[in-house]
């Protein structure tokens, strides 16, 4: 809930709180870009299994895309969750600057 395990915070001890914040934001943006790219590539593979009507050899009644779609959804959720956390941090920082809690 607090996001305590979302990243390694030792970097702030090395370079300071203010600069560390920008490093974390850059890392978050790279993470989102990576998740979107991998999710897109997974979606292409999933689409290919749908077009070719691929099924499991041991369960011919079950299409392969059922298993692959979880990767696409997982990467989408990963990107969204990282973005939501970034937005929450930005809002919290603005609140502190304005003198609120």
DSSP file (Angstrom, degrees, kcal/mol; ACC not computed):
  #  RESIDUE AA STRUCTURE BP1 BP2  ACC     N-H-->O    O-->H-N    N-H-->O    O-->H-N    TCO  KAPPA ALPHA  PHI   PSI    X-CA   Y-CA   Z-CA
    1    1 A X              0   0    0      0, 0.0     0, 0.0     0, 0.0     0, 0.0   0.000 360.0 360.0 360.0 -38.7    0.0    0.0    0.0
    2    2 A X        -     0   0    0      0, 0.0     0, 0.0     0, 0.0     0, 0.0   0.579 360.0-123.0 -87.3 -10.0    2.8    2.4    0.8
    3    3 A X    >   +     0   0    0      2,-0.0     3,-1.2     1,-0.0     4,-0.3   0.758  61.1 146.4  75.5  24.6    5.0    1.3   -2.1
    4    4 A X  T 3  S+     0   0    0      1,-0.3     3,-0.3     2,-0.1     5,-0.2   0.787  72.0  40.4 -67.4 -27.6    7.9    0.4    0.2
    5    5 A X  T 3  S+     0   0    0      1,-0.2    -1,-0.3     3,-0.1     3,-0.1   0.173  86.4  96.7-107.3  17.9    9.1   -2.5   -2.0
    6    6 A X  S <  S+     0   0    0     -3,-1.2     2,-0.3     1,-0.1    -1,-0.2   0.725  94.3   2.2 -79.7 -20.9    8.6   -0.9   -5.4
    7    7 A X  S    S-     0   0    0     -3,-0.3     2,-0.7    -4,-0.3    -1,-0.1  -0.980  77.9 -94.2-158.9 165.4   12.2    0.2   -5.7
    8    8 A X    >   -     0   0    0     -2,-0.3     3,-0.5     1,-0.1    -3,-0.1  -0.790  30.9-170.3 -88.6 119.1   15.6    0.2   -4.2
    9    9 A X  T >>  +     0   0    0     -2,-0.7     3,-1.2     1,-0.2     4,-0.5   0.366  62.0  97.7 -94.7   5.7   16.0    3.4   -2.2
   10   10 A X  H >> S+     0   0    0      1,-0.2     4,-1.0     2,-0.2     3,-0.9   0.761  70.8  72.4 -64.4 -23.1   19.7    3.1   -1.5
   11   11 A X  H <> S+     0   0    0     -3,-0.5     4,-2.5     1,-0.3     5,-0.4   0.838  89.0  59.9 -61.2 -32.7   20.4    5.4   -4.4
   12   12 A X  H <> S+     0   0    0     -3,-1.2     4,-1.4     1,-0.2    -1,-0.3   0.800 100.2  56.0 -68.0 -26.4   19.1    8.4   -2.4
   13   13 A X  H << S+     0   0    0     -3,-0.9    -1,-0.2    -4,-0.5    -2,-0.2   0.829 112.7  42.2 -70.6 -31.0   21.8    7.7    0.2
   14   14 A X  H  < S+     0   0    0     -4,-1.0    -2,-0.2    -3,-0.3    -1,-0.1   0.902 131.1  18.2 -82.7 -43.9   24.5    8.0   -2.5
   15   15 A X  H  < S-     0   0    0     -4,-2.5     4,-0.4     1,-0.2    -3,-0.2   0.464 111.1-101.6-113.1  -1.9   23.4   10.9   -4.6
   16   16 A X     X  -     0   0    0     -4,-1.4     4,-1.9    -5,-0.4    -1,-0.2  -0.081  33.2 -81.4  99.2 159.5   20.9   12.7   -2.3
   17   17 A X  H  > S+     0   0    0      2,-0.2     4,-1.7     1,-0.2    -1,-0.1   0.918 121.8  47.0 -65.3 -47.4   17.2   13.0   -2.0
   18   18 A X  H  > S+     0   0    0      1,-0.2     4,-1.1     2,-0.2    -1,-0.2   0.946 118.0  39.2 -66.5 -50.0   16.5   15.6   -4.7
   19   19 A X  H  > S+     0   0    0     -4,-0.4     4,-1.8     1,-0.2    -1,-0.2   0.857 112.0  59.3 -68.3 -33.1   18.7   14.0   -7.4
   20   20 A X  H  X S+     0   0    0     -4,-1.9     4,-2.5     1,-0.2    -1,-0.2   0.859  98.4  59.4 -62.1 -35.0   17.6   10.6   -6.4
   21   21 A X  H  X S+     0   0    0     -4,-1.7     4,-2.1     1,-0.2    -1,-0.2   0.902 106.4  46.7 -60.0 -41.9   14.0   11.6   -7.1
   22   22 A X  H  X S+     0   0    0     -4,-1.1     4,-2.3     2,-0.2    -1,-0.2   0.856 110.0  52.9 -71.0 -34.5   14.9   12.3  -10.8
   23   23 A X  H  X S+     0   0    0     -4,-1.8     4,-2.5     2,-0.2    -2,-0.2   0.915 110.0  48.9 -64.3 -42.0   16.8    9.1  -11.1
   24   24 A X  H  X S+     0   0    0     -4,-2.5     4,-2.6     2,-0.2    -2,-0.2   0.904 110.4  50.4 -64.5 -41.2   13.7    7.2   -9.9
   25   25 A X  H  X S+     0   0    0     -4,-2.1     4,-2.5     2,-0.2    -1,-0.2   0.914 110.7  49.1 -63.7 -41.2   11.4    9.0  -12.3
   26   26 A X  H  X S+     0   0    0     -4,-2.3     4,-2.4     1,-0.2    -2,-0.2   0.926 111.8  49.6 -62.1 -43.6   13.8    8.2  -15.2
   27   27 A X  H  X S+     0   0    0     -4,-2.5     4,-2.3     1,-0.2    -2,-0.2   0.888 110.1  50.9 -61.6 -39.3   13.8    4.6  -14.1
   28   28 A X  H  X S+     0   0    0     -4,-2.6     4,-2.5     2,-0.2    -2,-0.2   0.904 109.7  49.6 -65.4 -41.3   10.0    4.6  -13.9
   29   29 A X  H  X S+     0   0    0     -4,-2.5     4,-2.4     2,-0.2    -2,-0.2   0.903 112.0  48.0 -65.0 -40.3    9.7    6.0  -17.4
   30   30 A X  H  X S+     0   0    0     -4,-2.4     4,-2.5     2,-0.2    -2,-0.2   0.892 111.0  52.3 -65.0 -39.0   12.1    3.4  -18.7
   31   31 A X  H  X S+     0   0    0     -4,-2.3     4,-2.6     2,-0.2    -2,-0.2   0.916 110.4  47.1 -62.6 -44.3   10.1    0.7  -16.8
   32   32 A X  H  X S+     0   0    0     -4,-2.5     4,-2.5     2,-0.2     5,-0.2   0.923 112.5  49.3 -64.2 -44.3    6.9    1.9  -18.4
   33   33 A X  H  X S+     0   0    0     -4,-2.4     4,-2.4     1,-0.2    -2,-0.2   0.910 112.3  48.9 -61.4 -42.1    8.4    2.0  -21.9
   34   34 A X  H  X S+     0   0    0     -4,-2.5     4,-2.9     2,-0.2     5,-0.3   0.932 111.6  48.6 -62.4 -47.0    9.8   -1.5  -21.4
   35   35 A X  H  X S+     0   0    0     -4,-2.6     4,-2.4     1,-0.2    -2,-0.2   0.894 112.8  48.0 -63.0 -40.3    6.5   -2.9  -20.2
   36   36 A X  H  X S+     0   0    0     -4,-2.5     4,-2.3     2,-0.2    -1,-0.2   0.921 113.7  47.4 -65.8 -43.5    4.6   -1.3  -23.1
   37   37 A X  H  X S+     0   0    0     -4,-2.4     4,-2.4    -5,-0.2    -2,-0.2   0.949 115.4  43.5 -63.2 -50.0    7.2   -2.7  -25.6
   38   38 A X  H  X S+     0   0    0     -4,-2.9     4,-2.6     1,-0.2     5,-0.2   0.903 113.7  52.1 -64.4 -40.6    7.2   -6.2  -24.2
   39   39 A X  H  X S+     0   0    0     -4,-2.4     4,-2.1    -5,-0.3    -1,-0.2   0.896 109.9  49.5 -60.8 -40.0    3.4   -6.2  -23.9
   40   40 A X  H  X S+     0   0    0     -4,-2.3     4,-1.9     2,-0.2    -2,-0.2   0.927 111.6  47.7 -64.0 -45.7    3.1   -5.1  -27.6
   41   41 A X  H  X S+     0   0    0     -4,-2.4     4,-1.9     1,-0.2    -2,-0.2   0.892 112.0  50.2 -64.2 -38.8    5.5   -7.9  -28.7
   42   42 A X  H  X S+     0   0    0     -4,-2.6     4,-2.7     1,-0.2    -1,-0.2   0.879 107.3  54.7 -64.6 -37.5    3.5  -10.4  -26.6
   43   43 A X  H  X S+     0   0    0     -4,-2.1     4,-2.7     2,-0.2    -2,-0.2   0.880 106.1  52.2 -63.9 -37.5    0.3   -9.1  -28.2
   44   44 A X  H  X S+     0   0    0     -4,-1.9     4,-2.0     2,-0.2    -1,-0.2   0.921 111.5  45.9 -64.3 -43.0    1.8   -9.8  -31.7
   45   45 A X  H  X S+     0   0    0     -4,-1.9     4,-1.9     2,-0.2    -2,-0.2   0.910 113.2  50.2 -64.6 -42.2    2.7  -13.4  -30.7
   46   46 A X  H  X S+     0   0    0     -4,-2.7     4,-1.7     1,-0.2    -2,-0.2   0.916 109.9  50.4 -62.6 -43.4   -0.7  -13.9  -29.2
   47   47 A X  H  X S+     0   0    0     -4,-2.7     4,-2.7     1,-0.2    -1,-0.2   0.889 107.7  54.5 -61.1 -38.8   -2.4  -12.5  -32.3
   48   48 A X  H  X S+     0   0    0     -4,-2.0     4,-2.1     1,-0.2    -1,-0.2   0.884 106.8  50.2 -63.8 -38.8   -0.3  -14.9  -34.4
   49   49 A X  H  <>S+     0   0    0     -4,-1.9     5,-2.2     2,-0.2     4,-0.2   0.843 111.7  49.2 -69.0 -31.5   -1.5  -17.9  -32.3
   50   50 A X  H ><5S+     0   0    0     -4,-1.7     3,-1.1     3,-0.2    -2,-0.2   0.938 111.5  47.9 -70.1 -46.7   -5.1  -16.8  -32.8
   51   51 A X  H 3<5S+     0   0    0     -4,-2.7    -2,-0.2     1,-0.3    -1,-0.2   0.878 115.6  44.7 -61.8 -38.5   -4.7  -16.4  -36.6
   52   52 A X  T 3<5S-     0   0    0     -4,-2.1    -1,-0.3    -5,-0.2    -2,-0.2   0.406 105.8-128.3 -88.9   3.4   -3.1  -19.8  -36.9
   53   53 A X  T < 5 -     0   0    0     -3,-1.1     2,-0.2    -4,-0.2    -3,-0.2   0.892  39.2-175.5  53.0  45.6   -5.6  -21.5  -34.7
   54   54 A X      < -     0   0    0     -5,-2.2    10,-2.1    -6,-0.1    11,-0.4  -0.517   5.1-178.8 -76.6 139.7   -2.9  -23.0  -32.5
   55   55 A X  B     -A   63   0A   0      8,-0.3     8,-0.2    -2,-0.2     2,-0.2  -0.877  35.5 -89.4-130.3 163.5   -3.9  -25.4  -29.8
   56   56 A X        -     0   0    0      6,-1.8     6,-0.2     3,-0.8     8,-0.0  -0.504  30.8-133.9 -70.9 142.2   -2.1  -27.3  -27.1
   57   57 A X  S    S+     0   0    0      1,-0.2     3,-0.3    -2,-0.2    -1,-0.1   0.852 106.5  42.6 -68.3 -32.3   -1.0  -30.8  -28.2
   58   58 A X  S    S+     0   0    0      1,-0.3     2,-0.3     2,-0.1    -1,-0.2   0.695 124.7  35.6 -86.5 -18.6   -2.2  -32.4  -25.1
   59   59 A X    >   +     0   0    0      3,-0.2     3,-2.1     1,-0.1    -3,-0.8  -0.713  65.3 176.0-133.3  82.0   -5.5  -30.4  -24.9
   60   60 A X  T 3  S+     0   0    0     -3,-0.3    -1,-0.1    -2,-0.3    -3,-0.1   0.628  78.1  63.1 -66.4 -12.1   -6.7  -29.9  -28.5
   61   61 A X  T 3  S+     0   0    0     -3,-0.1     2,-0.5    -6,-0.1    -1,-0.3   0.586  92.0  75.8 -85.5 -10.7   -9.8  -28.2  -27.2
   62   62 A X  S <  S-     0   0    0     -3,-2.1    -6,-1.8    -6,-0.2    -3,-0.2  -0.897  77.2-135.7-110.1 121.7   -7.8  -25.3  -25.6
   63   63 A X  B >   -A   55   0A   0     -2,-0.5     3,-1.0    -8,-0.2     4,-0.4  -0.419  14.3-129.2 -72.2 149.1   -6.3  -22.5  -27.7
   64   64 A X  T >> S+     0   0    0    -10,-2.1     4,-1.6     1,-0.2     3,-1.4   0.805 101.2  71.8 -67.1 -31.0   -2.7  -21.4  -27.0
   65   65 A X  H 3> S+     0   0    0    -11,-0.4     4,-2.4     1,-0.3    -1,-0.2   0.756  83.9  70.1 -61.1 -23.0   -3.7  -17.7  -26.8
   66   66 A X  H <4 S+     0   0    0     -3,-1.0     4,-0.4     1,-0.2    -1,-0.3   0.886 105.6  39.3 -60.7 -38.4   -5.5  -18.4  -23.5
   67   67 A X  H X4 S+     0   0    0     -3,-1.4     3,-0.8    -4,-0.4     4,-0.4   0.885 116.2  50.7 -76.8 -39.5   -2.1  -18.9  -21.9
   68   68 A X  H >X S+     0   0    0     -4,-1.6     4,-1.2     1,-0.2     3,-1.0   0.794  95.7  68.8 -71.9 -28.7   -0.3  -16.1  -23.8
   69   69 A X  H 3X S+     0   0    0     -4,-2.4     4,-2.6     1,-0.3    -1,-0.2   0.776  88.2  66.9 -64.5 -24.7   -2.9  -13.4  -23.1
   70   70 A X  H <> S+     0   0    0     -3,-0.8     4,-2.3    -4,-0.4    -1,-0.3   0.869  98.8  51.8 -64.5 -34.6   -1.9  -13.4  -19.4
   71   71 A X  H <> S+     0   0    0     -3,-1.0     4,-2.3    -4,-0.4    -1,-0.2   0.903 109.9  48.7 -66.4 -41.1    1.5  -12.0  -20.4
   72   72 A X  H  X S+     0   0    0     -4,-1.2     4,-2.0     2,-0.2    -2,-0.2   0.942 115.1  43.8 -63.1 -48.1   -0.1   -9.2  -22.3
   73   73 A X  H  X S+     0   0    0     -4,-2.6     4,-2.5     1,-0.2    -2,-0.2   0.867 112.1  54.1 -66.4 -36.2   -2.4   -8.3  -19.5
   74   74 A X  H  X S+     0   0    0     -4,-2.3     4,-2.3    -5,-0.2    -1,-0.2   0.914 109.7  46.2 -64.0 -43.8    0.4   -8.6  -16.9
   75   75 A X  H  X S+     0   0    0     -4,-2.3     4,-2.3     2,-0.2    -2,-0.2   0.878 112.4  51.4 -67.2 -37.4    2.6   -6.1  -18.8
   76   76 A X  H  X S+     0   0    0     -4,-2.0     4,-2.5     2,-0.2    -2,-0.2   0.929 111.9  46.7 -64.2 -44.5   -0.3   -3.7  -19.2
   77   77 A X  H  X S+     0   0    0     -4,-2.5     4,-2.8     2,-0.2    -2,-0.2   0.881 110.6  53.2 -63.8 -38.3   -1.0   -3.9  -15.5
   78   78 A X  H  X S+     0   0    0     -4,-2.3     4,-2.1     2,-0.2    -2,-0.2   0.922 111.5  45.1 -62.1 -46.0    2.7   -3.4  -14.7
   79   79 A X  H  X S+     0   0    0     -4,-2.3     4,-2.2     2,-0.2    -2,-0.2   0.918 115.2  47.3 -65.2 -43.9    2.9   -0.3  -16.9
   80   80 A X  H  X S+     0   0    0     -4,-2.5     4,-2.7     2,-0.2     5,-0.2   0.921 111.6  50.3 -64.7 -44.1   -0.4    1.1  -15.4
   81   81 A X  H  X S+     0   0    0     -4,-2.8     4,-2.1     1,-0.2    -1,-0.2   0.898 111.2  48.4 -63.1 -40.7    0.6    0.4  -11.8
   82   82 A X  H  X S+     0   0    0     -4,-2.1     4,-2.1    -5,-0.2    -1,-0.2   0.914 113.1  48.2 -65.4 -42.2    4.0    2.1  -12.3
   83   83 A X  H  X S+     0   0    0     -4,-2.2     4,-2.5     2,-0.2    -2,-0.2   0.898 110.4  50.9 -63.9 -41.5    2.3    5.2  -13.9
   84   84 A X  H  X S+     0   0    0     -4,-2.7     4,-2.4     1,-0.2    -1,-0.2   0.902 110.1  49.9 -63.9 -40.8   -0.3    5.4  -11.2
   85   85 A X  H  X S+     0   0    0     -4,-2.1     4,-2.1     2,-0.2    -1,-0.2   0.901 110.0  50.8 -65.3 -39.6    2.4    5.3   -8.5
   86   86 A X  H  X S+     0   0    0     -4,-2.1     4,-2.4     2,-0.2    -2,-0.2   0.933 110.7  48.5 -61.2 -46.0    4.4    8.1  -10.3
   87   87 A X  H  X S+     0   0    0     -4,-2.5     4,-2.5     1,-0.2    -2,-0.2   0.899 110.1  52.5 -62.1 -40.9    1.2   10.2  -10.5
   88   88 A X  H  X S+     0   0    0     -4,-2.4     4,-2.3     1,-0.2    -1,-0.2   0.889 109.8  48.4 -62.0 -39.9    0.6    9.6   -6.8
   89   89 A X  H  X S+     0   0    0     -4,-2.1     4,-2.3     2,-0.2    -2,-0.2   0.902 111.2  49.9 -67.2 -40.8    4.1   10.7   -5.9
   90   90 A X  H  X S+     0   0    0     -4,-2.4     4,-2.2     2,-0.2    -2,-0.2   0.922 112.5  47.4 -64.1 -43.4    3.9   13.8   -8.0
   91   91 A X  H  X S+     0   0    0     -4,-2.5     4,-2.3     1,-0.2    -2,-0.2   0.906 111.6  50.4 -64.3 -41.2    0.5   14.8   -6.4
   92   92 A X  H  X S+     0   0    0     -4,-2.3     4,-2.0     1,-0.2    -1,-0.2   0.890 110.4  50.2 -64.2 -38.8    1.9   14.1   -2.9
   93   93 A X  H  X S+     0   0    0     -4,-2.3     4,-1.9     2,-0.2    -1,-0.2   0.901 109.9  50.0 -66.3 -40.7    4.9   16.3   -3.7
   94   94 A X  H  X S+     0   0    0     -4,-2.2     4,-1.9     1,-0.2    -2,-0.2   0.899 108.8  53.1 -63.7 -40.1    2.7   19.1   -5.0
   95   95 A X  H  X>S+     0   0    0     -4,-2.3     5,-2.4     1,-0.2     4,-0.6   0.908 108.3  49.8 -61.7 -41.8    0.6   18.9   -1.8
   96   96 A X  H ><5S+     0   0    0     -4,-2.0     3,-0.7     1,-0.2    -1,-0.2   0.883 109.8  51.0 -65.1 -37.8    3.7   19.2    0.4
   97   97 A X  H 3<5S+     0   0    0     -4,-1.9    -1,-0.2     1,-0.2    -2,-0.2   0.843 109.4  51.0 -67.2 -33.1    4.9   22.3   -1.6
   98   98 A X  H 3<5S-     0   0    0     -4,-1.9    -1,-0.2    -5,-0.2    -2,-0.2   0.553 120.8-109.4 -82.4  -6.3    1.5   23.9   -1.2
   99   99 A X  T <<5S+     0   0    0     -3,-0.7    -3,-0.2    -4,-0.6    -2,-0.1   0.540  76.8 124.4  93.3   7.0    1.6   23.3    2.6
  100  100 A X      <       0   0    0     -5,-2.4    -1,-0.2    -6,-0.2    -2,-0.0  -0.199 360.0 360.0 -87.4-174.8   -1.0   20.6    2.8
  101  101 A X              0   0    0     -3,-0.1    -5,-0.1    -2,-0.1    -1,-0.1   0.409 360.0 360.0-102.5 360.0   -0.8   17.1    4.2
